[in-house]
Amino acid sequence: MNKSELVAAIANKCGVTKKDTEDVINTFMDVVKDTLKAGEKVQLIGFGTFECKEYAARKGRNPQTGEAIEIAARKAPDFAAGKALKDAINE
């Protein structure tokens, strides 16, 4: 399911316009992004938790040349599914 299919499904289920639904989804994504950027996590009980994980700088190898390279430290978003979501999928 892509974003437009998600918008259509939610709009149909809630009985609202696709435009309003898309605005809500875009706002949700912006709030999650801004919260993660601020170093906080977003926890939706029963669904899951969005958080930002930090990875330290490390050494690696270029697979084409075998040359040693430095891989910079970085942050990456992470999602951990909640128990209720896992149970619902495995029913």
C-alpha positions as CSV (number, residue, x, y, z in Angstrom):
1,M,0.0,0.0,0.0
2,N,1.4,3.4,-1.0
3,K,0.5,6.8,0.4
4,S,-2.3,7.5,-2.0
5,E,-3.9,4.1,-1.3
6,L,-3.6,4.8,2.4
7,V,-5.3,8.2,2.0
8,A,-8.1,6.7,0.0
9,A,-8.7,3.8,2.5
10,I,-8.7,6.1,5.5
11,A,-11.0,8.7,3.8
12,N,-13.4,5.9,2.8
13,K,-13.5,4.4,6.3
14,C,-13.9,7.7,8.1
15,G,-16.2,9.3,5.6
16,V,-14.1,12.4,5.0
17,T,-12.5,13.9,1.9
18,K,-9.2,12.6,0.6
19,K,-7.8,16.1,0.8
20,D,-8.6,16.4,4.5
21,T,-7.2,12.9,5.1
22,E,-4.0,13.7,3.2
23,D,-3.5,16.9,5.3
24,V,-3.9,14.9,8.5
25,I,-1.4,12.2,7.3
26,N,1.1,14.9,6.2
27,T,0.8,16.7,9.5
28,F,1.3,13.4,11.4
29,M,4.5,12.6,9.5
30,D,5.8,16.2,10.1
31,V,5.1,15.9,13.8
32,V,6.8,12.5,14.0
33,K,9.8,13.8,12.0
34,D,10.2,17.0,14.1
35,T,9.9,15.0,17.4
36,L,12.6,12.5,16.3
37,K,14.8,15.4,15.2
38,A,14.5,16.9,18.7
39,G,15.7,13.6,20.1
40,E,12.4,12.4,21.6
41,K,10.3,9.4,20.8
42,V,6.7,9.0,19.7
43,Q,4.9,6.1,21.5
44,L,1.5,5.0,20.3
45,I,0.3,2.4,22.8
46,G,-0.9,-0.7,21.1
47,F,0.7,0.3,17.8
48,G,4.4,0.9,18.3
49,T,7.2,3.4,19.0
50,F,9.1,5.6,16.6
51,E,12.6,6.7,17.9
52,C,15.9,7.8,16.6
53,K,18.9,5.5,17.0
54,E,22.5,6.8,16.9
55,Y,25.3,5.0,15.2
56,A,28.9,5.7,16.0
57,A,31.5,6.5,13.4
58,R,33.3,3.4,12.2
59,K,35.8,2.1,9.6
60,G,34.6,0.2,6.6
61,R,35.8,-1.0,3.2
62,N,34.8,0.1,-0.3
63,P,33.6,-3.2,-1.8
64,Q,34.8,-2.3,-5.3
65,T,38.4,-1.3,-4.4
66,G,38.9,-2.8,-1.0
67,E,40.1,0.6,0.2
68,A,39.6,1.5,3.9
69,I,37.1,4.3,4.4
70,E,35.6,6.2,7.3
71,I,31.9,5.9,7.8
72,A,30.6,9.0,9.6
73,A,28.4,8.9,12.7
74,R,24.7,9.1,11.9
75,K,21.2,9.0,13.3
76,A,18.5,6.8,11.8
77,P,14.8,6.4,12.5
78,D,13.6,3.2,14.0
79,F,10.1,1.7,14.5
80,A,9.4,-1.0,17.1
81,A,6.0,-2.6,16.7
82,G,3.9,-2.9,19.9
83,K,2.5,-6.1,21.3
84,A,-1.0,-5.5,20.2
85,L,0.1,-4.9,16.6
86,K,2.2,-8.0,16.6
87,D,-0.6,-10.1,18.1
88,A,-3.1,-8.7,15.5
89,I,-0.8,-9.6,12.6
90,N,-0.2,-13.1,14.0
91,E,-3.9,-14.0,14.6
